[in-house]
Amino acid sequence: MLLQTESLQLALDLVGVFVFALSGGLVAVLSGLDLFGVLVLAAVAGLGGGVIRDLLIGAVPPVGVSDWRLLLACVVAGLLTFRFHPQISRISRPVRVLDAAGLAAFSISGALKALGVGTGPTTAILVGGITAVGGGVLRDLLVGRVPEVLRRELYAVPALLGAGLIVLAAHLHALNVFVVWCCVGVVFTTRMVAVVLDLNVPVALRSREDT
């Protein structure tokens, strides 16, 4: 039987929303946006992936615009970043740790919610990956940057891996709270290993004529 508890889903969503909202707020500050811009970008980064997830699986209205707790998490993260951005920007490694935690939480949350409404395995894996990277893509596009998912160390791959593990556990009827948090840990660890070792998806070689 598929595990799907509201408290577990909310915990995963809150972790993902808050840490991604912090990253969105920091990008906004570094891009020279005002307080309103910081709050908007924090909300986009924090809620974007979850909103896309819910629209894809037909869960409307999306929880990102209907649950005050998620909205409050974005506002708090945005205000914290606006007020303490010098300190946050100096601790780049802890911020990347938080980012990895958000990636892990959202990939698992997305896969669980997709399975909970009866989607197939492939759809659940893709929804998990999109949930994890969607907010960051929207954040970067709004400030005119190439999305980090397309140019940083392994990013989408750990998210898809975690979503795949959730789907496999569900197929084997082995899904429980312990397994869910183990999958979160796998995504987080894989992402951090990629950061520490600078592991990247191969890029195309360019000749001198291309430059």
Stockholm file with secondary structure:
# STOCKHOLM 1.0

chainA/1-211         MLLQTESLQLALDLVGVFVFALSGGLVAVLSGLDLFGVLVLAAVAGLGGGVIRDLLIGAVPPVGVSDWRLLLACVVAGLLTFRFHPQISRISRPVRVLDAAGLAAFSISGALKALGVGTGPTTAILVGGITAVGGGVLRDLLVGRVPEVLRRELYAVPALLGAGLIVLAAHLHALNVFVVWCCVGVVFTTRMVAVVLDLNVPVALRSREDT
#=GR chainA/1-211 SS CCCCCHHHHHHHHHHHHHHHHHHHHHHHHHTTCCHHHHHHHHHHHHHHHHHHHHHHHTCSSCGGGTCHHHHHHHHHHHHHHHHHHHHHHHCHHHHHHHHHHHHHHHHHHHHHHHHHTTCCHHHHHHHHHHHHHHHHHHHHHHTTCCCGGGTSSSCHHHHHHHHHHHHHHHHTTCCCHHHHHHHHHHHHHHHHHHHHHTCCCCCCCCCGGGC
#=GC SS_cons         CCCCCHHHHHHHHHHHHHHHHHHHHHHHHHTTCCHHHHHHHHHHHHHHHHHHHHHHHTCSSCGGGTCHHHHHHHHHHHHHHHHHHHHHHHCHHHHHHHHHHHHHHHHHHHHHHHHHTTCCHHHHHHHHHHHHHHHHHHHHHHTTCCCGGGTSSSCHHHHHHHHHHHHHHHHTTCCCHHHHHHHHHHHHHHHHHHHHHTCCCCCCCCCGGGC
//
